[in-house]
Amino acid sequence: MTSRELEINKIIDKLCEGKEDDYKTFIKRMMLSMIEGDKWEKLSDLNDLTEKIKNHND
């Protein structure tokens, strides 16, 4: 594991304390995808997905 991955894992562990492993995995994948490529486009896509999930749950 690289130092970058170790640092990301530390952040995720802190953010996801008390959460299930599936949740941690989701957050890690989301963070890694944000690091690569056009961050703003990915953030916009993530926002759209979040809104869809919120609307679906209501």
mmCIF file as Biopython writes it, N, C-alpha, C and O atoms, coordinates in Angstrom:
data_model
#
loop_
_atom_site.group_PDB
_atom_site.id
_atom_site.type_symbol
_atom_site.label_atom_id
_atom_site.label_alt_id
_atom_site.label_comp_id
_atom_site.label_asym_id
_atom_site.label_entity_id
_atom_site.label_seq_id
_atom_site.pdbx_PDB_ins_code
_atom_site.Cartn_x
_atom_site.Cartn_y
_atom_site.Cartn_z
_atom_site.occupancy
_atom_site.B_iso_or_equiv
_atom_site.auth_seq_id
_atom_site.auth_asym_id
_atom_site.pdbx_PDB_model_num
ATOM 1   N N  . MET A ? 1  ? 0.843   -1.182 0.000   1.0 0.0 1  A 1 
ATOM 2   C CA . MET A ? 1  ? 0.000   0.000  0.000   1.0 0.0 1  A 1 
ATOM 3   C C  . MET A ? 1  ? 0.890   1.247  0.000   1.0 0.0 1  A 1 
ATOM 4   O O  . MET A ? 1  ? 1.896   1.299  0.707   1.0 0.0 1  A 1 
ATOM 5   N N  . THR A ? 2  ? 0.515   2.234  -0.787  1.0 0.0 2  A 1 
ATOM 6   C CA . THR A ? 2  ? 1.284   3.471  -0.833  1.0 0.0 2  A 1 
ATOM 7   C C  . THR A ? 2  ? 0.933   4.362  0.353   1.0 0.0 2  A 1 
ATOM 8   O O  . THR A ? 2  ? -0.067  4.145  1.036   1.0 0.0 2  A 1 
ATOM 9   N N  . SER A ? 3  ? 1.766   5.359  0.583   1.0 0.0 3  A 1 
ATOM 10  C CA . SER A ? 3  ? 1.490   6.283  1.688   1.0 0.0 3  A 1 
ATOM 11  C C  . SER A ? 3  ? 0.186   7.042  1.438   1.0 0.0 3  A 1 
ATOM 12  O O  . SER A ? 3  ? -0.526  7.395  2.377   1.0 0.0 3  A 1 
ATOM 13  N N  . ARG A ? 4  ? -0.112  7.285  0.177   1.0 0.0 4  A 1 
ATOM 14  C CA . ARG A ? 4  ? -1.374  7.966  -0.180  1.0 0.0 4  A 1 
ATOM 15  C C  . ARG A ? 4  ? -2.568  7.112  0.224   1.0 0.0 4  A 1 
ATOM 16  O O  . ARG A ? 4  ? -3.533  7.616  0.799   1.0 0.0 4  A 1 
ATOM 17  N N  . GLU A ? 5  ? -2.502  5.824  -0.077  1.0 0.0 5  A 1 
ATOM 18  C CA . GLU A ? 5  ? -3.585  4.913  0.282   1.0 0.0 5  A 1 
ATOM 19  C C  . GLU A ? 5  ? -3.723  4.784  1.797   1.0 0.0 5  A 1 
ATOM 20  O O  . GLU A ? 5  ? -4.836  4.727  2.319   1.0 0.0 5  A 1 
ATOM 21  N N  . LEU A ? 6  ? -2.596  4.739  2.500   1.0 0.0 6  A 1 
ATOM 22  C CA . LEU A ? 6  ? -2.635  4.670  3.953   1.0 0.0 6  A 1 
ATOM 23  C C  . LEU A ? 6  ? -3.295  5.909  4.548   1.0 0.0 6  A 1 
ATOM 24  O O  . LEU A ? 6  ? -4.089  5.809  5.484   1.0 0.0 6  A 1 
ATOM 25  N N  . GLU A ? 7  ? -2.966  7.070  4.006   1.0 0.0 7  A 1 
ATOM 26  C CA . GLU A ? 7  ? -3.557  8.324  4.486   1.0 0.0 7  A 1 
ATOM 27  C C  . GLU A ? 7  ? -5.058  8.346  4.215   1.0 0.0 7  A 1 
ATOM 28  O O  . GLU A ? 7  ? -5.839  8.770  5.068   1.0 0.0 7  A 1 
ATOM 29  N N  . ILE A ? 8  ? -5.459  7.894  3.038   1.0 0.0 8  A 1 
ATOM 30  C CA . ILE A ? 8  ? -6.884  7.831  2.704   1.0 0.0 8  A 1 
ATOM 31  C C  . ILE A ? 8  ? -7.606  6.874  3.646   1.0 0.0 8  A 1 
ATOM 32  O O  . ILE A ? 8  ? -8.704  7.173  4.116   1.0 0.0 8  A 1 
ATOM 33  N N  . ASN A ? 9  ? -6.996  5.730  3.921   1.0 0.0 9  A 1 
ATOM 34  C CA . ASN A ? 9  ? -7.611  4.764  4.836   1.0 0.0 9  A 1 
ATOM 35  C C  . ASN A ? 9  ? -7.778  5.344  6.233   1.0 0.0 9  A 1 
ATOM 36  O O  . ASN A ? 9  ? -8.793  5.094  6.884   1.0 0.0 9  A 1 
ATOM 37  N N  . LYS A ? 10 ? -6.807  6.110  6.704   1.0 0.0 10 A 1 
ATOM 38  C CA . LYS A ? 10 ? -6.909  6.742  8.019   1.0 0.0 10 A 1 
ATOM 39  C C  . LYS A ? 10 ? -8.079  7.725  8.053   1.0 0.0 10 A 1 
ATOM 40  O O  . LYS A ? 10 ? -8.841  7.762  9.019   1.0 0.0 10 A 1 
ATOM 41  N N  . ILE A ? 11 ? -8.212  8.512  6.999   1.0 0.0 11 A 1 
ATOM 42  C CA . ILE A ? 11 ? -9.306  9.490  6.917   1.0 0.0 11 A 1 
ATOM 43  C C  . ILE A ? 11 ? -10.645 8.767  6.895   1.0 0.0 11 A 1 
ATOM 44  O O  . ILE A ? 11 ? -11.575 9.148  7.607   1.0 0.0 11 A 1 
ATOM 45  N N  . ILE A ? 12 ? -10.741 7.732  6.086   1.0 0.0 12 A 1 
ATOM 46  C CA . ILE A ? 12 ? -11.993 6.970  5.980   1.0 0.0 12 A 1 
ATOM 47  C C  . ILE A ? 12 ? -12.349 6.331  7.309   1.0 0.0 12 A 1 
ATOM 48  O O  . ILE A ? 12 ? -13.506 6.371  7.729   1.0 0.0 12 A 1 
ATOM 49  N N  . ASP A ? 13 ? -11.364 5.741  7.973   1.0 0.0 13 A 1 
ATOM 50  C CA . ASP A ? 13 ? -11.626 5.126  9.282   1.0 0.0 13 A 1 
ATOM 51  C C  . ASP A ? 13 ? -12.174 6.146  10.266  1.0 0.0 13 A 1 
ATOM 52  O O  . ASP A ? 13 ? -13.087 5.847  11.036  1.0 0.0 13 A 1 
ATOM 53  N N  . LYS A ? 14 ? -11.620 7.342  10.241  1.0 0.0 14 A 1 
ATOM 54  C CA . LYS A ? 14 ? -12.083 8.388  11.153  1.0 0.0 14 A 1 
ATOM 55  C C  . LYS A ? 14 ? -13.497 8.840  10.788  1.0 0.0 14 A 1 
ATOM 56  O O  . LYS A ? 14 ? -14.346 9.002  11.664  1.0 0.0 14 A 1 
ATOM 57  N N  . LEU A ? 15 ? -13.747 9.042  9.492   1.0 0.0 15 A 1 
ATOM 58  C CA . LEU A ? 15 ? -15.062 9.495  9.038   1.0 0.0 15 A 1 
ATOM 59  C C  . LEU A ? 15 ? -16.152 8.446  9.227   1.0 0.0 15 A 1 
ATOM 60  O O  . LEU A ? 15 ? -17.313 8.783  9.463   1.0 0.0 15 A 1 
ATOM 61  N N  . CYS A ? 16 ? -15.774 7.181  9.124   1.0 0.0 16 A 1 
ATOM 62  C CA . CYS A ? 16 ? -16.753 6.102  9.125   1.0 0.0 16 A 1 
ATOM 63  C C  . CYS A ? 16 ? -16.755 5.308  10.430  1.0 0.0 16 A 1 
ATOM 64  O O  . CYS A ? 16 ? -17.207 4.164  10.461  1.0 0.0 16 A 1 
ATOM 65  N N  . GLU A ? 17 ? -16.264 5.898  11.476  1.0 0.0 17 A 1 
ATOM 66  C CA . GLU A ? 17 ? -16.204 5.196  12.753  1.0 0.0 17 A 1 
ATOM 67  C C  . GLU A ? 17 ? -17.606 4.725  13.157  1.0 0.0 17 A 1 
ATOM 68  O O  . GLU A ? 17 ? -18.555 5.508  13.178  1.0 0.0 17 A 1 
ATOM 69  N N  . GLY A ? 18 ? -17.713 3.440  13.476  1.0 0.0 18 A 1 
ATOM 70  C CA . GLY A ? 18 ? -18.984 2.878  13.896  1.0 0.0 18 A 1 
ATOM 71  C C  . GLY A ? 18 ? -19.886 2.450  12.743  1.0 0.0 18 A 1 
ATOM 72  O O  . GLY A ? 18 ? -20.994 1.967  12.976  1.0 0.0 18 A 1 
ATOM 73  N N  . LYS A ? 19 ? -19.432 2.620  11.514  1.0 0.0 19 A 1 
ATOM 74  C CA . LYS A ? 19 ? -20.229 2.230  10.347  1.0 0.0 19 A 1 
ATOM 75  C C  . LYS A ? 19 ? -19.829 0.841  9.875   1.0 0.0 19 A 1 
ATOM 76  O O  . LYS A ? 19 ? -18.787 0.317  10.270  1.0 0.0 19 A 1 
ATOM 77  N N  . GLU A ? 20 ? -20.658 0.252  9.034   1.0 0.0 20 A 1 
ATOM 78  C CA . GLU A ? 20 ? -20.395 -1.074 8.480   1.0 0.0 20 A 1 
ATOM 79  C C  . GLU A ? 20 ? -19.269 -1.014 7.444   1.0 0.0 20 A 1 
ATOM 80  O O  . GLU A ? 20 ? -18.973 0.051  6.902   1.0 0.0 20 A 1 
ATOM 81  N N  . ASP A ? 21 ? -18.648 -2.159 7.175   1.0 0.0 21 A 1 
ATOM 82  C CA . ASP A ? 21 ? -17.557 -2.227 6.205   1.0 0.0 21 A 1 
ATOM 83  C C  . ASP A ? 21 ? -18.013 -1.835 4.802   1.0 0.0 21 A 1 
ATOM 84  O O  . ASP A ? 21 ? -17.246 -1.229 4.054   1.0 0.0 21 A 1 
ATOM 85  N N  . ASP A ? 22 ? -19.259 -2.172 4.432   1.0 0.0 22 A 1 
ATOM 86  C CA . ASP A ? 22 ? -19.775 -1.799 3.114   1.0 0.0 22 A 1 
ATOM 87  C C  . ASP A ? 22 ? -19.793 -0.285 2.950   1.0 0.0 22 A 1 
ATOM 88  O O  . ASP A ? 22 ? -19.477 0.234  1.879   1.0 0.0 22 A 1 
ATOM 89  N N  . TYR A ? 23 ? -20.158 0.412  4.001   1.0 0.0 23 A 1 
ATOM 90  C CA . TYR A ? 23 ? -20.190 1.876  3.977   1.0 0.0 23 A 1 
ATOM 91  C C  . TYR A ? 23 ? -18.780 2.424  3.789   1.0 0.0 23 A 1 
ATOM 92  O O  . TYR A ? 23 ? -18.569 3.343  2.997   1.0 0.0 23 A 1 
ATOM 93  N N  . LYS A ? 24 ? -17.813 1.862  4.517   1.0 0.0 24 A 1 
ATOM 94  C CA . LYS A ? 24 ? -16.423 2.293  4.388   1.0 0.0 24 A 1 
ATOM 95  C C  . LYS A ? 24 ? -15.921 2.063  2.970   1.0 0.0 24 A 1 
ATOM 96  O O  . LYS A ? 24 ? -15.233 2.914  2.407   1.0 0.0 24 A 1 
ATOM 97  N N  . THR A ? 25 ? -16.261 0.921  2.394   1.0 0.0 25 A 1 
ATOM 98  C CA . THR A ? 25 ? -15.838 0.605  1.029   1.0 0.0 25 A 1 
ATOM 99  C C  . THR A ? 25 ? -16.426 1.601  0.041   1.0 0.0 25 A 1 
ATOM 100 O O  . THR A ? 25 ? -15.730 2.059  -0.865  1.0 0.0 25 A 1 
ATOM 101 N N  . PHE A ? 26 ? -17.693 1.937  0.205   1.0 0.0 26 A 1 
ATOM 102 C CA . PHE A ? 26 ? -18.348 2.909  -0.667  1.0 0.0 26 A 1 
ATOM 103 C C  . PHE A ? 26 ? -17.651 4.262  -0.588  1.0 0.0 26 A 1 
ATOM 104 O O  . PHE A ? 26 ? -17.364 4.873  -1.618  1.0 0.0 26 A 1 
ATOM 105 N N  . ILE A ? 27 ? -17.380 4.730  0.618   1.0 0.0 27 A 1 
ATOM 106 C CA . ILE A ? 27 ? -16.729 6.019  0.809   1.0 0.0 27 A 1 
ATOM 107 C C  . ILE A ? 27 ? -15.328 6.006  0.201   1.0 0.0 27 A 1 
ATOM 108 O O  . ILE A ? 27 ? -14.920 6.978  -0.436  1.0 0.0 27 A 1 
ATOM 109 N N  . LYS A ? 28 ? -14.592 4.916  0.391   1.0 0.0 28 A 1 
ATOM 110 C CA . LYS A ? 28 ? -13.239 4.817  -0.169  1.0 0.0 28 A 1 
ATOM 111 C C  . LYS A ? 28 ? -13.275 4.895  -1.691  1.0 0.0 28 A 1 
ATOM 112 O O  . LYS A ? 28 ? -12.492 5.625  -2.298  1.0 0.0 28 A 1 
ATOM 113 N N  . ARG A ? 29 ? -14.177 4.146  -2.300  1.0 0.0 29 A 1 
ATOM 114 C CA . ARG A ? 29 ? -14.283 4.178  -3.770  1.0 0.0 29 A 1 
ATOM 115 C C  . ARG A ? 29 ? -14.659 5.569  -4.259  1.0 0.0 29 A 1 
ATOM 116 O O  . ARG A ? 29 ? -14.150 6.035  -5.279  1.0 0.0 29 A 1 
ATOM 117 N N  . MET A ? 30 ? -15.546 6.225  -3.533  1.0 0.0 30 A 1 
ATOM 118 C CA . MET A ? 30 ? -15.956 7.569  -3.917  1.0 0.0 30 A 1 
ATOM 119 C C  . MET A ? 30 ? -14.767 8.528  -3.835  1.0 0.0 30 A 1 
ATOM 120 O O  . MET A ? 30 ? -14.552 9.329  -4.745  1.0 0.0 30 A 1 
ATOM 121 N N  . MET A ? 31 ? -14.004 8.452  -2.761  1.0 0.0 31 A 1 
ATOM 122 C CA . MET A ? 31 ? -12.853 9.335  -2.602  1.0 0.0 31 A 1 
ATOM 123 C C  . MET A ? 31 ? -11.808 9.071  -3.678  1.0 0.0 31 A 1 
ATOM 124 O O  . MET A ? 31 ? -11.259 10.011 -4.251  1.0 0.0 31 A 1 
ATOM 125 N N  . LEU A ? 32 ? -11.532 7.814  -3.954  1.0 0.0 32 A 1 
ATOM 126 C CA . LEU A ? 32 ? -10.536 7.483  -4.972  1.0 0.0 32 A 1 
ATOM 127 C C  . LEU A ? 32 ? -10.971 7.951  -6.352  1.0 0.0 32 A 1 
ATOM 128 O O  . LEU A ? 32 ? -10.138 8.400  -7.140  1.0 0.0 32 A 1 
ATOM 129 N N  . SER A ? 33 ? -12.248 7.855  -6.654  1.0 0.0 33 A 1 
ATOM 130 C CA . SER A ? 33 ? -12.718 8.308  -7.961  1.0 0.0 33 A 1 
ATOM 131 C C  . SER A ? 33 ? -12.660 9.826  -8.071  1.0 0.0 33 A 1 
ATOM 132 O O  . SER A ? 33 ? -12.480 10.363 -9.164  1.0 0.0 33 A 1 
ATOM 133 N N  . MET A ? 34 ? -12.809 10.515 -6.956  1.0 0.0 34 A 1 
ATOM 134 C CA . MET A ? 34 ? -12.730 11.980 -6.967  1.0 0.0 34 A 1 
ATOM 135 C C  . MET A ? 34 ? -11.293 12.462 -7.190  1.0 0.0 34 A 1 
ATOM 136 O O  . MET A ? 34 ? -11.080 13.549 -7.726  1.0 0.0 34 A 1 
ATOM 137 N N  . ILE A ? 35 ? -10.324 11.668 -6.786  1.0 0.0 35 A 1 
ATOM 138 C CA . ILE A ? 35 ? -8.921  12.051 -6.918  1.0 0.0 35 A 1 
ATOM 139 C C  . ILE A ? 35 ? -8.500  12.062 -8.383  1.0 0.0 35 A 1 
ATOM 140 O O  . ILE A ? 35 ? -7.685  12.884 -8.800  1.0 0.0 35 A 1 
ATOM 141 N N  . GLU A ? 36 ? -9.060  11.151 -9.147  1.0 0.0 36 A 1 
ATOM 142 C CA . GLU A ? 36 ? -8.669  11.001 -10.547 1.0 0.0 36 A 1 
ATOM 143 C C  . GLU A ? 36 ? -9.577  11.813 -11.460 1.0 0.0 36 A 1 
ATOM 144 O O  . GLU A ? 36 ? -10.775 11.934 -11.203 1.0 0.0 36 A 1 
ATOM 145 N N  . GLY A ? 37 ? -9.018  12.357 -12.507 1.0 0.0 37 A 1 
ATOM 146 C CA . GLY A ? 37 ? -9.804  13.024 -13.535 1.0 0.0 37 A 1 
ATOM 147 C C  . GLY A ? 37 ? -10.376 14.363 -13.109 1.0 0.0 37 A 1 
ATOM 148 O O  . GLY A ? 37 ? -9.825  15.039 -12.240 1.0 0.0 37 A 1 
ATOM 149 N N  . ASP A ? 38 ? -11.489 14.740 -13.731 1.0 0.0 38 A 1 
ATOM 150 C CA . ASP A ? 38 ? -12.148 16.025 -13.516 1.0 0.0 38 A 1 
ATOM 151 C C  . ASP A ? 38 ? -12.972 15.970 -12.240 1.0 0.0 38 A 1 
ATOM 152 O O  . ASP A ? 38 ? -14.085 15.445 -12.230 1.0 0.0 38 A 1 
ATOM 153 N N  . LYS A ? 39 ? -12.422 16.513 -11.173 1.0 0.0 39 A 1 
ATOM 154 C CA . LYS A ? 39 ? -13.074 16.446 -9.863  1.0 0.0 39 A 1 
ATOM 155 C C  . LYS A ? 39 ? -14.425 17.130 -9.857  1.0 0.0 39 A 1 
ATOM 156 O O  . LYS A ? 39 ? -15.366 16.634 -9.238  1.0 0.0 39 A 1 
ATOM 157 N N  . TRP A ? 40 ? -14.535 18.250 -10.528 1.0 0.0 40 A 1 
ATOM 158 C CA . TRP A ? 40 ? -15.780 19.016 -10.481 1.0 0.0 40 A 1 
ATOM 159 C C  . TRP A ? 40 ? -16.901 18.287 -11.207 1.0 0.0 40 A 1 
ATOM 160 O O  . TRP A ? 40 ? -18.051 18.314 -10.769 1.0 0.0 40 A 1 
ATOM 161 N N  . GLU A ? 41 ? -16.570 17.642 -12.307 1.0 0.0 41 A 1 
ATOM 162 C CA . GLU A ? 41 ? -17.585 16.868 -13.027 1.0 0.0 41 A 1 
ATOM 163 C C  . GLU A ? 41 ? -18.031 15.677 -12.182 1.0 0.0 41 A 1 
ATOM 164 O O  . GLU A ? 41 ? -19.219 15.360 -12.121 1.0 0.0 41 A 1 
ATOM 165 N N  . LYS A ? 42 ? -17.085 15.030 -11.540 1.0 0.0 42 A 1 
ATOM 166 C CA . LYS A ? 42 ? -17.423 13.890 -10.698 1.0 0.0 42 A 1 
ATOM 167 C C  . LYS A ? 42 ? -18.232 14.333 -9.488  1.0 0.0 42 A 1 
ATOM 168 O O  . LYS A ? 42 ? -19.142 13.622 -9.063  1.0 0.0 42 A 1 
ATOM 169 N N  . LEU A ? 43 ? -17.918 15.491 -8.930  1.0 0.0 43 A 1 
ATOM 170 C CA . LEU A ? 43 ? -18.677 16.005 -7.801  1.0 0.0 43 A 1 
ATOM 171 C C  . LEU A ? 43 ? -20.103 16.316 -8.223  1.0 0.0 43 A 1 
ATOM 172 O O  . LEU A ? 43 ? -21.044 16.066 -7.470  1.0 0.0 43 A 1 
ATOM 173 N N  . SER A ? 44 ? -20.267 16.855 -9.408  1.0 0.0 44 A 1 
ATOM 174 C CA . SER A ? 44 ? -21.595 17.134 -9.934  1.0 0.0 44 A 1 
ATOM 175 C C  . SER A ? 44 ? -22.379 15.832 -10.121 1.0 0.0 44 A 1 
ATOM 176 O O  . SER A ? 44 ? -23.559 15.757 -9.776  1.0 0.0 44 A 1 
ATOM 177 N N  . ASP A ? 45 ? -21.721 14.815 -10.664 1.0 0.0 45 A 1 
ATOM 178 C CA . ASP A ? 45 ? -22.365 13.508 -10.837 1.0 0.0 45 A 1 
ATOM 179 C C  . ASP A ? 45 ? -22.754 12.920 -9.494  1.0 0.0 45 A 1 
ATOM 180 O O  . ASP A ? 45 ? -23.831 12.342 -9.349  1.0 0.0 45 A 1 
ATOM 181 N N  . LEU A ? 46 ? -21.876 13.068 -8.511  1.0 0.0 46 A 1 
ATOM 182 C CA . LEU A ? 46 ? -22.166 12.568 -7.177  1.0 0.0 46 A 1 
ATOM 183 C C  . LEU A ? 46 ? -23.357 13.294 -6.569  1.0 0.0 46 A 1 
ATOM 184 O O  . LEU A ? 46 ? -24.204 12.672 -5.929  1.0 0.0 46 A 1 
ATOM 185 N N  . ASN A ? 47 ? -23.425 14.599 -6.764  1.0 0.0 47 A 1 
ATOM 186 C CA . ASN A ? 47 ? -24.548 15.379 -6.267  1.0 0.0 47 A 1 
ATOM 187 C C  . ASN A ? 47 ? -25.854 14.918 -6.914  1.0 0.0 47 A 1 
ATOM 188 O O  . ASN A ? 47 ? -26.870 14.783 -6.233  1.0 0.0 47 A 1 
ATOM 189 N N  . ASP A ? 48 ? -25.829 14.678 -8.217  1.0 0.0 48 A 1 
ATOM 190 C CA . ASP A ? 48 ? -27.022 14.187 -8.923  1.0 0.0 48 A 1 
ATOM 191 C C  . ASP A ? 48 ? -27.472 12.837 -8.361  1.0 0.0 48 A 1 
ATOM 192 O O  . ASP A ? 48 ? -28.663 12.610 -8.150  1.0 0.0 48 A 1 
ATOM 193 N N  . LEU A ? 49 ? -26.507 11.944 -8.120  1.0 0.0 49 A 1 
ATOM 194 C CA . LEU A ? 49 ? -26.820 10.633 -7.566  1.0 0.0 49 A 1 
ATOM 195 C C  . LEU A ? 49 ? -27.408 10.764 -6.163  1.0 0.0 49 A 1 
ATOM 196 O O  . LEU A ? 49 ? -28.369 10.074 -5.823  1.0 0.0 49 A 1 
ATOM 197 N N  . THR A ? 50 ? -26.838 11.639 -5.359  1.0 0.0 50 A 1 
ATOM 198 C CA . THR A ? 50 ? -27.341 11.859 -3.999  1.0 0.0 50 A 1 
ATOM 199 C C  . THR A ? 50 ? -28.775 12.361 -4.033  1.0 0.0 50 A 1 
ATOM 200 O O  . THR A ? 50 ? -29.603 11.905 -3.244  1.0 0.0 50 A 1 
ATOM 201 N N  . GLU A ? 51 ? -29.081 13.277 -4.915  1.0 0.0 51 A 1 
ATOM 202 C CA . GLU A ? 51 ? -30.445 13.799 -5.039  1.0 0.0 51 A 1 
ATOM 203 C C  . GLU A ? 51 ? -31.411 12.703 -5.462  1.0 0.0 51 A 1 
ATOM 204 O O  . GLU A ? 51 ? -32.530 12.634 -4.953  1.0 0.0 51 A 1 
ATOM 205 N N  . LYS A ? 52 ? -30.991 11.843 -6.389  1.0 0.0 52 A 1 
ATOM 206 C CA . LYS A ? 52 ? -31.842 10.744 -6.826  1.0 0.0 52 A 1 
ATOM 207 C C  . LYS A ? 52 ? -32.140 9.794  -5.660  1.0 0.0 52 A 1 
ATOM 208 O O  . LYS A ? 52 ? -33.270 9.334  -5.493  1.0 0.0 52 A 1 
ATOM 209 N N  . ILE A ? 53 ? -31.113 9.511  -4.862  1.0 0.0 53 A 1 
ATOM 210 C CA . ILE A ? 53 ? -31.300 8.621  -3.715  1.0 0.0 53 A 1 
ATOM 211 C C  . ILE A ? 53 ? -32.245 9.262  -2.709  1.0 0.0 53 A 1 
ATOM 212 O O  . ILE A ? 53 ? -33.126 8.588  -2.176  1.0 0.0 53 A 1 
ATOM 213 N N  . LYS A ? 54 ? -32.079 10.539 -2.446  1.0 0.0 54 A 1 
ATOM 214 C CA . LYS A ? 54 ? -32.967 11.242 -1.501  1.0 0.0 54 A 1 
ATOM 215 C C  . LYS A ? 54 ? -34.395 11.208 -1.997  1.0 0.0 54 A 1 
ATOM 216 O O  . LYS A ? 54 ? -35.310 10.920 -1.226  1.0 0.0 54 A 1 
ATOM 217 N N  . ASN A ? 55 ? -34.606 11.498 -3.282  1.0 0.0 55 A 1 
ATOM 218 C CA . ASN A ? 55 ? -35.959 11.508 -3.846  1.0 0.0 55 A 1 
ATOM 219 C C  . ASN A ? 55 ? -36.571 10.109 -3.845  1.0 0.0 55 A 1 
ATOM 220 O O  . ASN A ? 55 ? -37.777 9.959  -3.648  1.0 0.0 55 A 1 
ATOM 221 N N  . HIS A ? 56 ? -35.754 9.097  -4.062  1.0 0.0 56 A 1 
ATOM 222 C CA . HIS A ? 56 ? -36.243 7.722  -4.071  1.0 0.0 56 A 1 
ATOM 223 C C  . HIS A ? 56 ? -36.684 7.305  -2.675  1.0 0.0 56 A 1 
ATOM 224 O O  . HIS A ? 56 ? -37.671 6.584  -2.525  1.0 0.0 56 A 1 
ATOM 225 N N  . ASN A ? 57 ? -35.960 7.752  -1.655  1.0 0.0 57 A 1 
ATOM 226 C CA . ASN A ? 57 ? -36.262 7.378  -0.273  1.0 0.0 57 A 1 
ATOM 227 C C  . ASN A ? 57 ? -37.456 8.134  0.290   1.0 0.0 57 A 1 
ATOM 228 O O  . ASN A ? 57 ? -38.027 7.703  1.292   1.0 0.0 57 A 1 
ATOM 229 N N  . ASP A ? 58 ? -37.850 9.240  -0.314  1.0 0.0 58 A 1 
ATOM 230 C CA . ASP A ? 58 ? -38.997 10.044 0.187   1.0 0.0 58 A 1 
ATOM 231 C C  . ASP A ? 58 ? -40.293 9.504  -0.278  1.0 0.0 58 A 1 
ATOM 232 O O  . ASP A ? 58 ? -41.344 10.055 0.049   1.0 0.0 58 A 1 
#
